[in-house]
């Protein structure tokens, strides 16, 4: 059973998502919260597999709540997925950097929404091409301050190559085909890179790839 926490300051949004989730035999909504502070209290109490968290909320926004969840080792198995109104939300990069496993646009199709919850529960990042494009657009238009490549030297050449492909939005299966290796081996390279870089999940690997210069956006 996938345990889900819904966090949004709009009751109608929460009700809509809950109605969809309650129809599924393998998903249970364990609690609802209206702001980030309430989210922190409930996530510690219920330890959900997935926390669907709105980015902009009163009291404490979703990004700060996500940052605190990611920093708590007792909540390492909680996968935070940010909810946003726009696919190109200006906070997408900050959310991923804070530790979010990905993000969903609120007008997502019901079947895609349910699939995304299951993907997040497995521990896979929701890095659809739109997310990668958002990151790239951010770096093309507003290059971040110089970032040292600290951490890159810990990775093997194959691990660097795998991380770079993941930053391009490729799945493990796609990486495996590109490198002519098995999907299990591709996953192993990703997991080892995450461990060496202390990345919470695949999403943070993508952020690292761009910040470290391992991947350079076209046109940058």
Secondary structure, DSSP 8 states (H G I E B T S, - for coil): -EEEEEE-S-HHHHHHHHHHHHT-TTEEEEEEESSHHHHHHHHHHH--SEEEEESS-SSS-HHHHHHHHHH-GGGTT-EEEEEESSTT-TTHHHHHHHT-SEEEETT--HHHHHHHHHHHHTT--B--HHHHHHHHHHHHHS--S----TTGGGS-HHHHHHHHHHHTT--HHHHHHHHTS-HHHHHHHHHHHHHHHT-SSHHHHHHHHHHHTSS--TT-
